[in-house]
């Protein structure tokens, strides 16, 4: 199963971007989709996640209130709306998926996800 991520780019501080992630199949339709990011010289970190069925979202503290994760079930696509972007949000953003409906406490665990997208780069700079 492939995950196609898109929507990255360069924006000024305070700007917005929307990332999209579309799995090649509906294999995760009962599971969980997440977004992670990795800045240069740093480890990959959790950003946000949502369960496909019944919603249920979880955010990293650093993005809560600025980022919103949502899903469009007919389009089989998960979005990450990023507002109020800061230079420290600069990173390559990866979407990830698992067929399991994770509980909130497990959503930040990278090892809980089975498939990963190729990453889309976000640069926040003036």
Secondary structure, DSSP 8 states (H G I E B T S, - for coil): --EEEE--EEE-TT--EEEEEEESSSTTTTSEEEEEEE-TTS--EEEEEEESSS--EEE-TTTBTTEEEEEETTTTEEEEEE-S--GGG-EEEEEEEESS---HHHHT-GGG--EE---EEEEE--
